[in-house]
Amino acid sequence: MPIHRHIKNVVHNYTDAERKVREATSNDPWGPSSTLMAEIADKTHNVLAFTEIMQMIWRRLNDKSKNWRHVYKALVLLEYIIKTGSDKVATQCRENIHSIETLQDFEYFEDGKDHGHNVRAKARVLSSLLRDEERFHEERTQALNARDRLMGGGLGTITSANSFGSFSRGPRSPMSAYSEPTHLEKKSPAHSRSPVISTNSELDSVRPQSIGEEQLQLQLAIAISKEEHDREERRRRTEEAKEEAKVQMALEQSRREDQTAKDAQSKLPRLILTFVLFVRPPLSYPLSDKSHSKFSGLEWR
């Protein structure tokens, strides 16, 4: 888990259920593991955890458009726990189906790329499923049976927390094997917790557990790869634009200097002429009246 997410979990004092939902619907460029979603689905059978899970999911669904991964992965998680979690999940979703249907118009464009396409498609699928009661029960039954078969050779009878936080034995539900933390039946009246025995390696927990999850991870991987490519392309274009601007500025400056020099050369002859006409003293002076009268009586022979 990234350190900034861990810090937020601590600062906001999020519960275990809320932290799991935040992890499953993070901005990471890969989808939530089926193991994590199964744990969340199993927690929906607890009254308190159910409220915390649904509140966090609705918060994610109403996130800003730039956090489109929050919205998309919240829809993916919601579809999963509708089929494999408590019946109350579907009931609450039907009561607030308008919030899901609104996402059919979800839009977020970045550099001409439509990141809201997957959100709109998933919202349409989920809305259609919730409105078709027969298809919903059919798909829910198939999902529960598939999960039950998956856990058929598991740890035997496993107890899970009921709505009041106690432990009960009985027919093992398909969700019980995914409870977090997992508890084995204890004879102690204090119901002390035993260490969790993990049946999956850490590698298996992040490996795609279904074709749908694998496709989701592939789509997200392609999306992040294209984003990185687009980001690098934008950076390259920005640098090229800056260089082009510098070249244009240099050319413009050179053109202005050339024009200034030409203007100066064209004005120089006129300046010289003006100087000659108005500054140079006259070449001849007219005779004064006195000089004229002095020599007026002389006759040339």
C-alpha positions as CSV (number, residue, x, y, z in Angstrom):
1,M,0.0,0.0,0.0
2,P,1.4,3.4,-0.9
3,I,2.5,5.4,2.1
4,H,0.2,8.4,1.4
5,R,-2.8,6.0,1.4
6,H,-1.7,4.5,4.7
7,I,-1.3,8.0,6.2
8,K,-4.8,8.9,5.1
9,N,-6.2,5.8,6.6
10,V,-4.6,6.6,9.9
11,V,-5.4,10.3,9.9
12,H,-9.1,9.7,9.1
13,N,-9.3,6.7,11.4
14,Y,-10.9,4.5,8.7
15,T,-12.1,1.1,9.9
16,D,-10.9,-2.2,8.4
17,A,-13.9,-2.4,6.1
18,E,-13.4,1.2,4.9
19,R,-9.7,0.6,4.2
20,K,-10.5,-2.5,2.2
21,V,-13.0,-0.6,0.0
22,R,-10.5,2.3,-0.4
23,E,-7.8,-0.2,-1.5
24,A,-10.1,-2.0,-3.9
25,T,-11.2,1.3,-5.5
26,S,-7.9,3.1,-5.5
27,N,-6.3,5.1,-8.3
28,D,-3.8,2.3,-8.9
29,P,-3.6,1.3,-12.6
30,W,-4.8,-2.2,-11.9
31,G,-8.1,-3.7,-10.8
32,P,-8.9,-5.0,-7.3
33,S,-8.1,-8.7,-6.7
34,S,-11.0,-11.1,-6.4
35,T,-9.6,-12.1,-3.0
36,L,-10.0,-8.5,-1.7
37,M,-13.5,-8.2,-3.2
38,A,-14.5,-11.5,-1.7
39,E,-13.4,-10.3,1.7
40,I,-15.5,-7.1,1.3
41,A,-18.5,-9.1,0.1
42,D,-18.3,-11.3,3.2
43,K,-18.2,-8.3,5.5
44,T,-21.5,-7.0,4.1
45,H,-23.2,-9.6,6.3
46,N,-22.1,-7.6,9.3
47,V,-24.5,-4.7,10.1
48,L,-21.8,-2.2,11.0
49,A,-19.4,-3.2,8.3
50,F,-22.2,-3.2,5.7
51,T,-22.9,0.5,6.5
52,E,-19.3,1.4,6.3
53,I,-18.7,-0.4,3.0
54,M,-21.7,1.1,1.3
55,Q,-21.0,4.6,2.5
56,M,-17.5,4.4,1.2
57,I,-18.7,3.0,-2.2
58,W,-21.2,5.8,-2.6
59,R,-18.5,8.3,-1.8
60,R,-16.3,6.8,-4.5
61,L,-19.1,6.8,-7.0
62,N,-19.6,10.5,-6.4
63,D,-15.9,11.3,-6.8
64,K,-14.5,14.0,-9.2
65,S,-14.3,13.1,-12.8
66,K,-10.5,13.3,-12.8
67,N,-10.6,10.3,-10.3
68,W,-12.4,8.2,-12.9
69,R,-10.7,5.0,-11.7
70,H,-12.3,5.5,-8.3
71,V,-15.7,5.6,-10.0
72,Y,-15.1,2.7,-12.4
73,K,-13.6,0.4,-9.8
74,A,-16.4,1.2,-7.3
75,L,-18.9,0.0,-10.0
76,V,-16.8,-3.2,-10.5
77,L,-16.8,-3.8,-6.7
78,L,-20.5,-3.0,-6.4
79,E,-21.3,-5.5,-9.2
80,Y,-19.3,-8.2,-7.4
81,I,-20.8,-7.7,-3.9
82,I,-24.3,-7.5,-5.4
83,K,-23.9,-11.0,-6.7
84,T,-21.9,-12.5,-3.8
85,G,-22.6,-10.3,-0.8
86,S,-25.5,-9.6,1.4
87,D,-29.0,-9.2,-0.1
88,K,-29.1,-5.8,1.5
89,V,-26.5,-4.6,-1.0
90,A,-28.9,-5.0,-4.0
91,T,-31.8,-3.6,-1.9
92,Q,-29.8,-0.4,-1.2
93,C,-28.6,-0.1,-4.8
94,R,-32.2,-0.3,-6.0
95,E,-33.2,2.4,-3.6
96,N,-30.5,4.6,-4.9
97,I,-30.4,3.3,-8.5
98,H,-30.7,6.9,-9.8
99,S,-27.1,7.5,-8.5
100,I,-25.9,4.6,-10.7
101,E,-28.0,5.5,-13.7
102,T,-26.6,9.1,-13.6
103,L,-23.2,7.6,-14.3
104,Q,-24.4,6.6,-17.7
105,D,-23.7,10.2,-18.7
106,F,-20.2,10.2,-17.0
107,E,-17.6,12.1,-19.0
108,Y,-14.0,12.9,-18.5
109,F,-11.8,13.9,-21.4
110,E,-8.1,14.4,-21.3
111,D,-6.1,15.4,-24.4
112,G,-9.0,14.3,-26.5
113,K,-9.3,10.9,-24.9
114,D,-12.6,9.7,-23.4
115,H,-11.8,8.1,-20.0
116,G,-15.5,7.9,-19.1
117,H,-16.4,5.3,-21.7
118,N,-15.8,2.3,-19.3
119,V,-17.7,4.0,-16.5
120,R,-20.7,4.6,-18.7
121,A,-20.7,1.0,-20.0
122,K,-20.4,-0.5,-16.5
123,A,-23.1,1.8,-15.2
124,R,-25.5,0.7,-18.0
125,V,-24.8,-3.0,-17.3
126,L,-25.3,-2.6,-13.5
127,S,-28.5,-0.5,-13.9
128,S,-29.9,-3.1,-16.3
129,L,-29.1,-6.0,-13.9
130,L,-30.7,-4.3,-11.0
131,R,-33.9,-3.6,-12.9
132,D,-34.2,-7.1,-14.3
133,E,-35.2,-9.1,-11.2
134,E,-35.1,-12.5,-12.9
135,R,-31.7,-12.1,-14.5
136,F,-30.3,-10.7,-11.3
137,H,-31.3,-13.8,-9.3
138,E,-30.0,-16.0,-12.0
139,E,-26.6,-14.4,-12.1
140,R,-26.4,-14.1,-8.3
141,T,-27.1,-17.9,-8.0
142,Q,-24.5,-18.7,-10.6
143,A,-21.9,-16.5,-8.9
144,L,-22.6,-18.0,-5.5
145,N,-22.5,-21.6,-6.8
146,A,-19.2,-20.8,-8.6
147,R,-17.7,-19.4,-5.5
148,D,-19.0,-22.4,-3.4
149,R,-17.4,-24.8,-5.9
150,L,-14.2,-22.9,-5.7
151,M,-14.1,-23.3,-1.9
152,G,-15.5,-26.9,-2.0
153,G,-12.2,-28.4,-1.1
154,G,-11.2,-25.8,1.4
155,L,-10.8,-25.7,5.1
156,G,-14.0,-27.5,6.1
157,T,-16.5,-25.8,8.4
158,I,-15.6,-22.2,9.0
159,T,-17.3,-19.7,11.2
160,S,-17.9,-16.1,10.3
161,A,-19.1,-13.1,12.1
162,N,-22.9,-12.6,12.0
163,S,-24.7,-9.3,12.3
164,F,-24.0,-9.0,16.0
165,G,-20.4,-9.9,15.9
166,S,-20.8,-13.4,17.4
167,F,-19.8,-16.6,15.8
168,S,-22.2,-19.2,14.5
169,R,-21.9,-22.6,13.0
170,G,-24.2,-23.9,10.3
171,P,-24.3,-24.4,6.6
172,R,-21.2,-22.8,5.2
173,S,-22.1,-19.9,3.0
174,P,-20.1,-19.3,-0.2
175,M,-18.8,-16.0,1.4
176,S,-17.6,-17.4,4.7
177,A,-14.2,-18.6,3.5
178,Y,-13.4,-15.0,2.5
179,S,-14.2,-13.4,5.8
180,E,-11.6,-11.0,7.2
181,P,-10.2,-12.0,9.6
182,T,-11.0,-15.7,9.1
183,H,-11.9,-17.5,12.3
184,L,-11.9,-21.2,13.1
185,E,-14.4,-22.7,15.5
186,K,-13.1,-22.4,19.1
187,K,-14.2,-24.2,22.2
188,S,-13.0,-21.4,24.4
189,P,-16.0,-19.3,25.7
190,A,-13.9,-16.2,25.1
191,H,-13.7,-16.9,21.4
192,S,-10.1,-15.8,21.3
193,R,-8.7,-15.2,17.9
194,S,-6.3,-17.6,16.3
195,P,-3.7,-16.7,13.7
196,V,-5.0,-16.5,10.2
197,I,-3.9,-19.4,8.0
198,S,-3.6,-18.2,4.5
199,T,-4.3,-20.7,1.7
200,N,-3.0,-18.4,-1.0
201,S,0.4,-17.0,-1.5
202,E,1.0,-13.3,-1.8
203,L,1.5,-13.8,-5.6
204,D,-1.9,-15.6,-5.9
205,S,-3.6,-12.8,-4.1
206,V,-2.7,-10.3,-6.8
207,R,-3.0,-12.6,-9.8
208,P,-6.3,-12.3,-11.8
209,Q,-8.8,-14.8,-10.5
210,S,-11.2,-14.6,-13.4
211,I,-11.4,-13.7,-17.0
212,G,-13.3,-10.5,-16.1
213,E,-10.7,-9.4,-13.6
214,E,-7.9,-10.2,-16.1
215,Q,-9.7,-8.1,-18.8
216,L,-10.1,-5.3,-16.3
217,Q,-6.4,-5.4,-15.4
218,L,-5.5,-5.5,-19.1
219,Q,-7.7,-2.5,-19.8
220,L,-6.3,-0.5,-17.0
221,A,-2.7,-1.4,-18.0
222,I,-3.4,-0.3,-21.5
223,A,-5.0,2.9,-20.2
224,I,-2.1,3.8,-18.0
225,S,0.4,2.9,-20.8
226,K,-1.4,5.2,-23.2
227,E,-1.6,7.9,-20.5
228,E,2.2,7.7,-20.0
229,H,2.7,7.8,-23.8
230,D,0.3,10.8,-24.1
231,R,2.1,12.6,-21.2
232,E,5.5,12.0,-22.9
233,E,4.0,13.2,-26.2
234,R,2.7,16.3,-24.6
235,R,6.0,17.0,-22.9
236,R,7.8,16.6,-26.2
237,R,5.3,18.9,-28.0
238,T,5.7,21.5,-25.3
239,E,9.5,21.4,-25.6
240,E,9.2,21.7,-29.4
241,A,6.7,24.6,-29.1
242,K,9.1,26.4,-26.7
243,E,12.0,25.9,-29.1
244,E,9.9,27.0,-32.1
245,A,8.8,30.1,-30.1
246,K,12.5,30.9,-29.4
247,V,13.4,30.6,-33.0
248,Q,10.4,32.8,-34.1
249,M,11.4,35.4,-31.5
250,A,15.0,35.4,-32.8
251,L,13.8,35.7,-36.4
252,E,11.4,38.5,-35.4
253,Q,14.2,40.3,-33.6
254,S,16.5,39.9,-36.5
255,R,13.8,41.2,-38.9
256,R,13.2,44.2,-36.7
257,E,16.9,45.0,-36.6
258,D,17.2,44.7,-40.4
259,Q,14.2,47.0,-40.8
260,T,15.6,49.5,-38.4
261,A,18.9,49.5,-40.3
262,K,17.2,50.0,-43.7
263,D,15.1,52.8,-42.3
264,A,18.2,54.5,-41.0
265,Q,19.9,54.2,-44.4
266,S,16.9,55.6,-46.2
267,K,16.7,58.6,-43.9
268,L,20.4,59.5,-44.1
269,P,20.4,61.3,-47.5
270,R,17.5,63.4,-46.4
271,L,19.2,64.3,-43.2
272,I,22.3,65.3,-45.1
273,L,20.3,67.5,-47.5
274,T,18.5,69.1,-44.7
275,F,21.8,69.9,-43.0
276,V,23.2,71.4,-46.2
277,L,20.2,73.6,-46.9
278,F,19.5,74.9,-43.5
279,V,22.8,74.8,-41.7
280,R,25.5,75.7,-44.3
281,P,26.1,79.5,-44.7
282,P,25.1,81.2,-48.0
283,L,27.7,81.3,-50.8
284,S,27.1,85.0,-51.8
285,Y,25.8,88.1,-50.0
286,P,23.9,91.0,-51.6
287,L,25.6,94.4,-51.6
288,S,24.3,96.8,-49.0
289,D,22.7,100.1,-50.0
290,K,25.7,102.0,-48.7
291,S,28.2,100.2,-50.9
292,H,25.9,100.7,-53.9
293,S,25.7,104.4,-53.4
294,K,29.5,104.7,-53.0
295,F,30.2,103.3,-56.3
296,S,27.1,104.4,-58.2
297,G,28.8,107.5,-59.7
298,L,31.6,105.5,-61.2
299,E,31.6,104.8,-64.9
300,W,33.4,102.0,-66.5
301,R,35.5,102.8,-69.5
